[in-house]
Amino acid sequence: MADASTATLTAYSYVTIVIFLLVVILIIRPVKIRIGPHIKIYLNISTVPPLGVLILLVCRAINFDVVGKGFLGTLGVQPWAIMILFYSLAYICISLDMTGVFQFCAFWVSRKAGNRGMLAFTLFFILTSLMSGLTSNDVVILTGTVFLSYFTKVSDIPPTAFLMSEFTTANIASMALYIGNPTNVVVSEAYNISFITYSAWMLLPTVACILLAYVVLRILFRGNYYLPRHIQPPDADPKSVLIDPQGAIFGLILLACCLLTLVGTSFAHVPVWMVTLPFACVMFLRDIRHDLGISFSHLFNIKRRFPRPFLNTAAHDQVLVYGPENQSHHEIQLDVLNTPPPAMLHSQPTPVLGSQEQQGQVDIGTDSLGSSNKIRAEEQEHAVQKNLRFRSSAPLEAQGATDQAAAVVEDDDISLLSTSKEPKRKYLKPFYRASRWFGSRFPTLKAVFMRMPWSILPFSLGMFILIEALAEEGWVGIFATAMAVFAKNYVTAVFGMVFVSILACQLLNNLPMTILFTQIIQHPNFTQHVDSDATMQGFLLGLIVGSNLGACLTLVGSLAGIMFDHILKTKGIYTLGYFQFLKWNLVILPVIALGASAVLIGEIWFIYLR
């Protein structure tokens, strides 16, 4: 094929761009195709990008050299290293979440706020900002959305203000650190930006955006309808949801050490994945020790507050609670918002738990969000569906969350992957039995593995290869020439890149957009028009801001938005549909985007031109 910098468009070029656009459409709007009574084909985030690559290979639009470049990387971007970094941090954060520490923080904030609605809003705003800044936006969306759905239902208040606050802060605070968003990693890896250098540039814009977002949110939701002065908060003891205190302490210390090591090694230019992978391995070994019940109590006289649970994690919409009186544990069921859309905000609150046993089903890894977050009512995890039976005799508002959520866990039948019954087909039975054994022997490991965002792996690698195909076929050169119009100076670079990247997120989703634009600003057709380091720095920082804030416009602007929308639908919350979400963000996004751009321009002036 021709050199990417001089390539002209051919028939294969148009085939490639059409396949790329179809892949993006199916990522945003997944499709399920039924072939016969038993076969289903899912065209979604995890299957479509590899399928697009396969189609291009079959029609000979690309060759295996392009596939190799897409996996191994070009121009400083190493997809395999980015994936190691992403999954290492994901394992640490998800394992930490399994200890109950994030739910503990949420209940603690709720208790501190008491019945003061404004204070609860402010404290949750601060909590989600800190969580996203220190972990990632995906962790906040997975953990915070479920809790806030439960919190607003129990408190009998509209969820709009709290959920908009959570989503906005999650995507703003993720700009602060290198590890906050995969898009940050892509840009930083491409231009060899160290952890400490990245934070030095992005901390101030992040803080400015958070402050502006808080002001705008308070103005938007100033009425008593969205933020009432007095609320009825959950009365569960925060300590009761901390199911593994020692694991929580260990995980927090490990995460802190990981962040400090990233700061220290950034001066020696050590690859970031080499730092995070060993810490993930340590967390992995700790989880194995925990599941095997290996104790060092003979060395350290540690007295447990509560006994070790049979099943030390719950589903994504449940919280394990321990009763100190009878040393038993209960479940707070968070999947309570199943009222019809018109009646949700205008009817009396319904009980969180029904009087009958409740069973559901979860689809594991076959829909658009993958195994980490795709939860549906028709294919529930076996452990939650069969072994956790909920009993309630009165509404939760009357008696409290802890007293209303008793659960029975049968120790001999724990599984997080198996279906509700043993499969009839013989070739599936060994996998079913192996899954049951693994789930009963290593419940923590299995729970963490089931929540890991495995769908990101084929999605990201497939998109890297497709972007490489666009570069080979000449499209990136054309896009680079178009983007060069903003290369007049550092001010136009910042504003132009932020504006274009935010819009592109709505068409491509933020991760594919970042991969594409990283290639664009490295292309000779673009770099020949950039006449100063300040201008190039403006493009880089503008791309980071745009890739993070681009999620704060529509629900399809990022993977976090798709995940957020799915969780809300499973909770029966319909007040934040596509257009309602867009309506609120049309007010919020321009303010924070202009604020971030202004701070970036000030930083560039201070460093390069003063």
C-alpha positions as CSV (number, residue, x, y, z in Angstrom):
1,M,0.0,0.0,0.0
2,A,1.1,3.6,-0.4
3,D,2.7,5.6,2.3
4,A,0.0,7.0,4.6
5,S,1.3,10.6,4.2
6,T,0.9,10.5,0.4
7,A,-1.9,7.9,-0.1
8,T,-4.7,8.7,-2.4
9,L,-8.3,7.4,-2.0
10,T,-9.2,4.2,-3.8
11,A,-12.2,1.9,-3.8
12,Y,-10.7,0.1,-0.7
13,S,-10.6,3.5,1.0
14,Y,-14.3,3.9,0.7
15,V,-15.0,0.3,1.8
16,T,-12.8,0.9,4.9
17,I,-14.6,4.2,5.9
18,V,-18.1,2.6,5.4
19,I,-17.1,-0.4,7.5
20,F,-15.7,1.9,10.2
21,L,-18.9,4.0,10.3
22,L,-21.1,0.8,10.5
23,V,-18.9,-0.4,13.4
24,V,-19.4,2.8,15.3
25,I,-23.2,2.8,14.7
26,L,-23.5,-0.8,16.0
27,I,-21.4,0.1,19.0
28,I,-23.8,2.9,19.9
29,R,-26.9,1.0,18.9
30,P,-26.3,-2.8,19.4
31,V,-28.3,-5.3,17.5
32,K,-29.4,-8.9,18.4
33,I,-30.0,-11.3,15.6
34,R,-31.9,-14.5,16.3
35,I,-31.1,-17.5,14.1
36,G,-33.4,-20.4,14.9
37,P,-34.8,-21.1,18.4
38,H,-31.4,-21.4,20.2
39,I,-28.8,-19.3,18.3
40,K,-28.4,-15.6,18.9
41,I,-25.8,-13.3,17.4
42,Y,-25.0,-10.1,19.3
43,L,-23.6,-7.2,17.3
44,N,-22.3,-5.0,20.1
45,I,-19.3,-3.3,21.6
46,S,-17.3,-6.6,22.0
47,T,-18.1,-8.3,18.7
48,V,-18.5,-5.6,16.1
49,P,-14.9,-4.2,15.9
50,P,-13.3,-7.6,15.5
51,L,-16.0,-8.5,12.9
52,G,-15.2,-5.2,11.0
53,V,-11.5,-6.1,11.0
54,L,-12.3,-9.6,9.7
55,I,-14.5,-8.2,6.9
56,L,-11.7,-5.9,5.8
57,L,-9.3,-8.8,5.8
58,V,-11.6,-11.0,3.7
59,C,-12.3,-8.3,1.1
60,R,-8.5,-7.6,1.1
61,A,-8.9,-3.9,2.0
62,I,-6.2,-4.5,4.6
63,N,-3.5,-7.1,5.2
64,F,-2.1,-8.7,8.3
65,D,0.6,-6.1,8.4
66,V,-2.0,-3.5,9.3
67,V,-3.4,-5.9,12.0
68,G,0.1,-6.2,13.4
69,K,0.5,-2.4,13.5
70,G,-2.8,-2.0,15.2
71,F,-1.9,-4.4,18.0
72,L,1.8,-3.6,18.5
73,G,1.3,0.1,17.8
74,T,2.8,2.9,15.8
75,L,4.0,6.4,16.5
76,G,4.5,5.8,20.2
77,V,1.1,4.3,20.9
78,Q,1.3,0.7,22.2
79,P,-2.2,-0.8,22.4
80,W,-1.1,-3.9,24.3
81,A,0.6,-1.8,27.0
82,I,-2.5,0.4,27.3
83,M,-4.6,-2.7,27.8
84,I,-2.3,-4.1,30.5
85,L,-2.4,-0.7,32.3
86,F,-6.2,-0.5,32.0
87,Y,-6.9,-4.0,33.3
88,S,-4.4,-3.8,36.1
89,L,-6.0,-0.7,37.5
90,A,-9.5,-2.1,36.8
91,Y,-8.7,-5.3,38.9
92,I,-7.4,-3.2,41.8
93,C,-10.4,-0.9,41.8
94,I,-13.0,-3.6,41.4
95,S,-11.4,-5.8,44.0
96,L,-11.4,-2.9,46.3
97,D,-15.1,-2.2,45.6
98,M,-15.9,-5.8,46.5
99,T,-14.7,-5.1,50.1
100,G,-17.6,-2.7,50.4
101,V,-15.4,0.4,51.0
102,F,-17.1,2.5,48.3
103,Q,-20.6,1.6,49.6
104,F,-19.3,2.4,53.1
105,C,-18.3,5.8,51.9
106,A,-21.7,6.4,50.4
107,F,-23.6,5.3,53.5
108,W,-21.3,7.4,55.7
109,V,-21.9,10.5,53.6
110,S,-25.6,9.8,53.7
111,R,-25.5,9.6,57.5
112,K,-23.4,12.7,57.8
113,A,-25.9,14.7,55.7
114,G,-28.8,13.5,57.8
115,N,-32.1,14.9,56.6
116,R,-30.5,18.0,55.0
117,G,-31.0,17.7,51.2
118,M,-28.6,20.4,50.1
119,L,-25.8,19.0,52.3
120,A,-26.4,15.5,51.0
121,F,-26.1,16.9,47.4
122,T,-22.8,18.7,48.2
123,L,-21.3,15.7,50.0
124,F,-22.1,13.3,47.3
125,F,-20.7,15.8,44.8
126,I,-17.4,15.8,46.7
127,L,-17.4,12.0,47.2
128,T,-17.9,11.2,43.5
129,S,-15.3,13.8,42.5
130,L,-12.7,12.2,44.8
131,M,-13.6,8.6,43.8
132,S,-13.3,9.4,40.1
133,G,-10.1,11.4,40.5
134,L,-8.3,8.6,42.5
135,T,-9.8,5.6,40.6
136,S,-11.6,6.1,37.3
137,N,-15.0,7.3,36.0
138,D,-16.1,3.7,35.3
139,V,-15.8,2.8,39.0
140,V,-17.9,5.8,40.0
141,I,-20.6,5.0,37.4
142,L,-20.8,1.3,38.4
143,T,-20.9,2.0,42.1
144,G,-22.4,5.4,42.5
145,T,-25.3,5.1,40.1
146,V,-26.7,2.1,41.9
147,F,-26.4,3.6,45.3
148,L,-27.9,7.0,44.3
149,S,-30.8,5.2,42.6
150,Y,-31.5,3.5,45.9
151,F,-30.8,6.6,48.0
152,T,-33.2,8.8,46.0
153,K,-35.9,6.2,46.0
154,V,-35.7,5.6,49.8
155,S,-35.6,9.4,50.4
156,D,-38.6,9.9,48.0
157,I,-36.9,12.6,46.0
158,P,-36.4,12.9,42.2
159,P,-33.1,11.3,41.2
160,T,-32.3,13.8,38.4
161,A,-30.1,16.3,40.4
162,F,-28.0,13.6,42.2
163,L,-27.5,11.5,39.1
164,M,-26.6,14.4,36.8
165,S,-24.1,15.6,39.5
166,E,-22.6,12.1,39.7
167,F,-22.2,11.7,36.0
168,T,-20.8,15.2,35.5
169,T,-18.2,14.9,38.3
170,A,-17.2,11.4,37.3
171,N,-16.2,12.6,33.8
172,I,-14.6,15.9,34.9
173,A,-12.5,14.4,37.8
174,S,-11.3,11.7,35.5
175,M,-9.1,14.3,33.8
176,A,-7.0,14.8,36.9
177,L,-4.8,11.7,36.7
178,Y,-3.2,9.7,33.9
179,I,-5.2,6.6,35.0
180,G,-8.6,8.3,35.2
181,N,-9.7,7.4,31.7
182,P,-8.4,5.2,28.9
183,T,-8.4,8.2,26.6
184,N,-5.9,9.9,28.9
185,V,-3.6,6.9,28.5
186,V,-3.9,6.9,24.7
187,V,-2.8,10.5,24.4
188,S,-0.1,10.3,27.1
189,E,1.4,7.1,25.6
190,A,1.4,8.6,22.1
191,Y,3.4,11.6,23.2
192,N,5.4,10.0,26.1
193,I,3.8,12.2,28.7
194,S,4.8,11.1,32.2
195,F,2.4,10.6,35.1
196,I,3.7,13.7,37.0
197,T,3.8,15.9,33.9
198,Y,0.3,14.9,33.0
199,S,-1.0,15.7,36.5
200,A,0.9,19.0,36.6
201,W,-1.0,20.2,33.4
202,M,-4.4,18.8,34.2
203,L,-5.0,19.3,37.9
204,L,-5.8,23.0,37.7
205,P,-8.3,22.6,34.7
206,T,-9.9,19.8,36.6
207,V,-10.4,21.8,39.8
208,A,-11.7,24.8,37.8
209,C,-14.2,22.5,36.0
210,I,-15.4,20.9,39.2
211,L,-16.1,24.3,40.9
212,L,-17.9,25.6,37.8
213,A,-19.9,22.4,37.5
214,Y,-21.0,22.7,41.2
215,V,-22.2,26.3,40.7
216,V,-24.1,25.5,37.5
217,L,-25.7,22.4,39.0
218,R,-26.8,24.4,42.1
219,I,-28.4,27.0,39.8
220,L,-30.0,24.5,37.5
221,F,-31.5,22.4,40.4
222,R,-32.2,25.3,42.8
223,G,-35.9,24.5,43.2
224,N,-37.2,22.5,46.1
225,Y,-38.6,19.9,43.7
226,Y,-35.1,18.6,42.7
227,L,-33.3,19.4,46.0
228,P,-35.7,19.5,48.9
229,R,-34.5,21.0,52.1
230,H,-35.5,17.9,54.2
231,I,-35.1,14.3,53.1
232,Q,-35.5,10.9,54.7
233,P,-32.1,9.2,54.3
234,P,-31.4,5.4,54.6
235,D,-30.8,4.4,58.2
236,A,-28.3,1.5,57.6
237,D,-25.1,1.6,59.6
238,P,-22.2,2.4,57.3
239,K,-20.1,-0.2,59.0
240,S,-22.7,-2.9,58.2
241,V,-21.9,-2.7,54.4
242,L,-18.1,-2.9,54.9
243,I,-18.0,-6.6,54.4
244,D,-14.2,-7.0,54.5
245,P,-12.6,-4.2,56.6
246,Q,-9.1,-5.7,56.4
247,G,-9.4,-6.1,52.7
248,A,-10.6,-2.5,52.4
249,I,-7.6,-1.2,54.3
250,F,-5.2,-3.4,52.3
251,G,-6.7,-2.3,49.0
252,L,-6.6,1.4,49.9
253,I,-3.0,1.2,51.0
254,L,-2.1,-0.7,47.8
255,L,-3.9,1.8,45.6
256,A,-2.1,4.7,47.4
257,C,1.3,2.9,47.0
258,C,0.5,2.4,43.3
259,L,-0.2,6.1,42.8
260,L,2.9,7.2,44.7
261,T,5.0,4.7,42.7
262,L,3.7,6.1,39.5
263,V,4.7,9.6,40.6
264,G,8.2,8.4,41.7
265,T,9.0,6.4,38.6
266,S,7.7,9.1,36.2
267,F,11.1,10.8,36.6
268,A,12.9,7.6,35.5
269,H,10.6,7.2,32.5
270,V,9.5,3.7,33.5
271,P,6.5,2.5,31.4
272,V,3.3,2.9,33.4
273,W,2.1,-0.6,32.8
274,M,5.3,-2.0,34.4
275,V,4.3,-0.1,37.6
276,T,0.6,-1.1,37.7
277,L,0.9,-4.7,36.8
278,P,2.9,-5.8,39.9
279,F,0.4,-4.1,42.2
280,A,-2.5,-5.9,40.4
281,C,-0.7,-9.2,40.9
282,V,-0.4,-8.4,44.7
283,M,-4.1,-7.7,44.9
284,F,-4.8,-10.9,43.0
285,L,-2.7,-13.0,45.4
286,R,-4.4,-11.3,48.4
287,D,-7.9,-12.3,46.9
288,I,-6.7,-15.9,46.6
289,R,-5.5,-15.9,50.2
290,H,-8.9,-14.4,51.3
291,D,-10.9,-17.0,49.4
292,L,-8.8,-19.9,50.7
293,G,-9.2,-18.7,54.2
294,I,-5.5,-18.5,54.9
295,S,-5.2,-16.5,58.1
296,F,-2.3,-14.9,59.9
297,S,-4.2,-14.5,63.2
298,H,-1.6,-16.6,65.0
299,L,0.9,-13.8,64.2
300,F,-1.5,-10.8,64.6
301,N,-4.2,-10.9,67.3
302,I,-7.0,-9.4,65.1
303,K,-10.6,-9.7,66.3
304,R,-13.1,-9.7,63.5
305,R,-16.1,-7.3,63.8
306,F,-18.2,-9.7,61.8
307,P,-17.6,-13.3,60.7
308,R,-16.3,-14.0,57.3
309,P,-19.3,-14.3,54.9
310,F,-20.2,-17.3,52.9
311,L,-20.5,-15.1,49.8
312,N,-18.3,-12.1,50.2
313,T,-19.9,-10.1,47.4
314,A,-23.3,-9.3,46.1
315,A,-24.6,-8.5,42.8
316,H,-24.0,-5.1,41.3
317,D,-27.4,-3.9,42.7
318,Q,-27.1,-5.2,46.2
319,V,-25.3,-4.4,49.4
320,L,-24.3,-7.0,51.9
321,V,-25.2,-5.9,55.5
322,Y,-24.2,-7.7,58.7
323,G,-26.4,-7.8,61.7
324,P,-24.4,-7.3,64.8
325,E,-27.1,-8.8,67.1
326,N,-27.4,-12.3,65.6
327,Q,-24.1,-12.2,63.7
328,S,-26.0,-12.9,60.5
329,H,-25.8,-11.0,57.3
330,H,-28.5,-9.5,55.2
331,E,-28.8,-8.0,51.8
332,I,-30.0,-4.5,51.0
333,Q,-31.7,-4.9,47.6
334,L,-31.0,-1.9,45.4
335,D,-32.9,-3.0,42.4
336,V,-36.1,-1.4,43.4
337,L,-37.0,1.1,40.8
338,N,-39.3,-0.8,38.5
339,T,-42.3,1.5,38.4
340,P,-43.6,2.7,35.1
341,P,-42.1,5.9,33.7
342,P,-45.1,8.2,34.0
343,A,-45.8,7.3,37.6
344,M,-42.3,7.3,38.9
345,L,-42.1,10.8,40.3
346,H,-45.7,11.3,41.0
347,S,-46.7,8.4,43.1
348,Q,-46.0,7.3,46.7
349,P,-42.7,5.3,47.1
350,T,-43.1,1.6,46.8
351,P,-41.5,-0.9,49.1
352,V,-37.9,-1.7,48.3
353,L,-38.5,-5.4,48.9
354,G,-41.7,-7.2,48.1
355,S,-43.4,-9.6,50.4
356,Q,-42.6,-12.6,48.1
357,E,-39.3,-14.1,47.3
358,Q,-37.6,-12.1,44.5
359,Q,-35.6,-13.7,41.8
360,G,-34.0,-12.2,38.7
361,Q,-31.6,-13.1,36.0
362,V,-28.4,-11.5,34.7
363,D,-27.0,-11.7,31.2
364,I,-23.3,-12.4,31.6
365,G,-21.2,-10.8,28.8
366,T,-23.5,-11.1,25.8
367,D,-25.0,-7.7,25.5
368,S,-23.6,-4.3,24.6
369,L,-21.7,-3.6,27.8
370,G,-19.9,-6.9,28.3
371,S,-19.4,-9.0,31.4
372,S,-18.5,-6.1,33.7
373,N,-21.8,-4.4,33.6
374,K,-24.5,-6.0,31.4
375,I,-27.2,-6.9,33.9
376,R,-30.6,-8.0,32.7
377,A,-33.7,-9.4,34.3
378,E,-33.8,-12.6,32.3
379,E,-30.5,-14.3,33.0
380,Q,-29.6,-13.6,36.6
381,E,-26.4,-15.0,38.2
382,H,-27.2,-18.3,39.9
383,A,-25.9,-17.3,43.3
384,V,-28.2,-14.2,43.4
385,Q,-31.1,-15.8,41.7
386,K,-31.3,-19.0,43.6
387,N,-29.5,-18.6,46.8
388,L,-30.4,-15.1,48.0
389,R,-34.1,-15.0,49.0
390,F,-35.5,-11.7,50.2
391,R,-38.2,-11.4,52.8
392,S,-40.0,-8.2,53.8
393,S,-43.1,-7.4,55.8
394,A,-43.3,-3.6,55.5
395,P,-42.0,-0.8,53.4
396,L,-38.3,0.1,53.8
397,E,-39.1,3.7,54.6
398,A,-41.0,2.6,57.7
399,Q,-38.5,0.2,59.2
400,G,-35.1,0.9,57.7
401,A,-33.0,-0.8,55.2
402,T,-31.1,-3.2,57.4
403,D,-34.2,-4.7,59.0
404,Q,-36.1,-5.1,55.8
405,A,-33.4,-7.0,53.8
406,A,-32.9,-10.4,55.3
407,A,-31.3,-12.9,53.0
408,V,-30.6,-16.6,53.2
409,V,-27.4,-17.8,51.6
410,E,-26.9,-21.5,51.1
411,D,-23.2,-22.3,51.3
412,D,-23.3,-25.4,49.2
413,D,-24.6,-23.8,46.0
414,I,-22.7,-20.6,45.3
415,S,-22.0,-19.5,41.7
416,L,-21.7,-16.3,39.9
417,L,-21.6,-17.5,36.4
418,S,-23.8,-20.5,36.0
419,T,-27.3,-20.3,34.8
420,S,-30.5,-21.1,36.7
421,K,-30.3,-24.8,35.8
422,E,-27.7,-27.3,34.5
423,P,-27.5,-27.1,30.7
424,K,-29.0,-30.0,28.7
425,R,-26.3,-30.2,26.2
426,K,-23.5,-32.5,27.3
427,Y,-20.6,-30.4,26.0
428,L,-21.7,-27.5,28.2
429,K,-21.9,-29.6,31.4
430,P,-18.2,-29.7,32.2
431,F,-18.0,-25.9,31.9
432,Y,-21.0,-25.5,34.1
433,R,-19.6,-27.8,36.8
434,A,-16.2,-26.1,36.6
435,S,-17.9,-22.8,37.0
436,R,-19.8,-23.9,40.0
437,W,-16.7,-25.3,41.6
438,F,-14.6,-22.2,40.9
439,G,-17.4,-20.0,42.2
440,S,-17.7,-21.9,45.5
441,R,-14.0,-22.2,46.0
442,F,-12.9,-18.7,44.9
443,P,-16.0,-16.4,45.3
444,T,-14.1,-13.2,45.4
445,L,-12.0,-13.9,42.4
446,K,-15.0,-15.0,40.4
447,A,-17.0,-11.9,41.4
448,V,-14.1,-9.6,40.4
449,F,-13.6,-11.4,37.1
450,M,-17.3,-11.1,36.3
451,R,-17.3,-7.4,36.9
452,M,-14.1,-6.8,34.9
453,P,-14.9,-4.9,31.6
454,W,-13.7,-7.6,29.3
455,S,-15.6,-6.2,26.4
456,I,-13.2,-3.3,26.3
457,L,-10.4,-5.6,25.1
458,P,-11.8,-6.7,21.7
459,F,-13.4,-3.3,21.4
460,S,-10.2,-1.3,21.9
461,L,-7.9,-3.6,19.9
462,G,-10.4,-3.8,17.1
463,M,-10.7,0.0,17.0
464,F,-6.9,0.5,17.0
465,I,-6.7,-1.8,14.0
466,L,-9.6,0.0,12.2
467,I,-8.0,3.4,12.8
468,E,-4.7,2.0,11.5
469,A,-6.7,0.9,8.4
470,L,-8.0,4.4,7.9
471,A,-4.5,5.7,8.1
472,E,-3.3,3.2,5.5
473,E,-6.1,4.0,3.1
474,G,-5.4,7.8,3.2
475,W,-8.4,9.0,5.4
476,V,-6.3,10.2,8.3
477,G,-4.2,12.4,6.0
478,I,-7.4,14.1,4.8
479,F,-8.7,14.6,8.3
480,A,-5.2,15.9,9.3
481,T,-5.4,18.6,6.6
482,A,-8.8,19.7,7.7
483,M,-7.7,19.9,11.4
484,A,-4.7,22.1,10.4
485,V,-7.1,25.0,10.1
486,F,-6.9,25.4,13.9
487,A,-3.1,25.5,14.0
488,K,-2.8,29.3,13.8
489,N,-1.8,29.7,17.4
490,Y,-2.2,28.1,20.8
491,V,-5.5,29.8,21.5
492,T,-7.2,28.5,18.4
493,A,-5.6,25.1,19.0
494,V,-7.2,24.7,22.4
495,F,-10.6,26.0,21.5
496,G,-10.7,24.2,18.1
497,M,-9.6,20.9,19.5
498,V,-11.9,21.0,22.5
499,F,-14.9,21.9,20.3
500,V,-14.2,19.4,17.5
501,S,-13.4,16.5,19.8
502,I,-16.5,17.0,21.9
503,L,-18.6,16.9,18.8
504,A,-16.7,13.9,17.4
505,C,-17.4,12.0,20.7
506,Q,-21.1,12.1,19.9
507,L,-20.5,10.5,16.5
508,L,-17.7,8.1,17.3
509,N,-17.7,7.6,21.1
510,N,-14.8,9.0,23.1
511,L,-12.3,6.2,22.9
512,P,-12.4,5.6,19.1
513,M,-12.4,9.4,18.7
514,T,-9.2,9.7,20.8
515,I,-7.4,7.0,18.9
516,L,-8.4,8.6,15.6
517,F,-7.4,12.2,16.6
518,T,-4.1,11.0,18.1
519,Q,-3.2,9.7,14.7
520,I,-4.5,12.9,13.1
521,I,-2.3,15.2,15.1
522,Q,0.8,13.0,14.5
523,H,0.2,13.0,10.7
524,P,2.7,15.0,8.5
525,N,-0.2,16.8,6.8
526,F,-1.0,18.2,10.3
527,T,2.4,18.7,11.9
528,Q,3.8,20.7,9.0
529,H,1.3,23.5,9.8
530,V,2.2,23.6,13.6
531,D,4.9,26.2,14.0
532,S,5.4,26.2,17.8
533,D,5.5,23.9,20.8
534,A,2.8,26.0,22.5
535,T,0.4,25.3,19.6
536,M,1.1,21.5,19.7
537,Q,0.7,21.5,23.5
538,G,-2.7,23.2,23.0
539,F,-3.8,20.5,20.7
540,L,-2.7,17.7,23.1
541,L,-4.3,19.2,26.2
542,G,-7.5,20.2,24.2
543,L,-7.8,16.5,23.1
544,I,-7.6,15.3,26.7
545,V,-10.2,17.8,27.8
546,G,-12.5,17.1,24.9
547,S,-12.3,13.3,25.3
548,N,-13.3,13.5,28.9
549,L,-15.9,16.3,28.7
550,G,-17.3,14.9,25.4
551,A,-19.1,12.3,27.6
552,C,-21.1,15.2,29.2
553,L,-23.4,15.9,26.3
554,T,-25.2,12.8,25.1
555,L,-25.5,9.3,26.5
556,V,-23.6,7.8,23.5
557,G,-20.6,10.1,23.9
558,S,-18.7,7.6,26.0
559,L,-18.6,4.1,27.2
560,A,-19.5,5.4,30.7
561,G,-22.6,7.1,29.2
562,I,-23.8,3.8,27.7
563,M,-23.2,2.1,31.0
564,F,-25.0,4.8,32.9
565,D,-28.0,4.7,30.7
566,H,-28.2,0.9,31.0
567,I,-28.1,0.9,34.8
568,L,-30.8,3.6,35.0
569,K,-33.1,1.5,32.8
570,T,-32.6,-1.6,34.9
571,K,-33.5,0.6,37.9
572,G,-36.7,1.9,36.2
573,I,-35.5,5.5,36.1
574,Y,-36.7,7.2,32.9
575,T,-36.3,10.8,33.9
576,L,-32.9,10.9,32.2
577,G,-33.6,9.7,28.7
578,Y,-31.5,10.8,25.7
579,F,-33.1,14.2,25.1
580,Q,-33.6,15.0,28.8
581,F,-29.9,14.2,29.4
582,L,-29.0,16.4,26.4
583,K,-31.2,19.3,27.6
584,W,-29.4,19.5,31.0
585,N,-26.0,19.1,29.5
586,L,-26.5,21.9,26.9
587,V,-26.4,24.2,29.9
588,I,-23.6,22.5,31.9
589,L,-21.1,21.5,29.2
590,P,-20.5,24.9,27.5
591,V,-19.6,26.5,30.9
592,I,-17.2,23.8,32.0
593,A,-15.7,23.4,28.5
594,L,-15.0,27.2,28.3
595,G,-13.6,27.2,31.8
596,A,-11.2,24.3,31.1
597,S,-10.1,25.9,27.8
598,A,-9.5,29.2,29.5
599,V,-7.3,27.6,32.2
600,L,-5.3,25.6,29.6
601,I,-4.7,28.8,27.6
602,G,-3.5,30.5,30.8
603,E,-1.2,27.6,31.6
604,I,0.3,27.5,28.1
605,W,0.9,31.2,28.2
606,F,2.6,31.0,31.6
607,I,4.9,28.1,30.6
608,Y,5.8,29.1,27.0
609,L,5.2,32.8,26.4
610,R,5.4,34.9,29.5
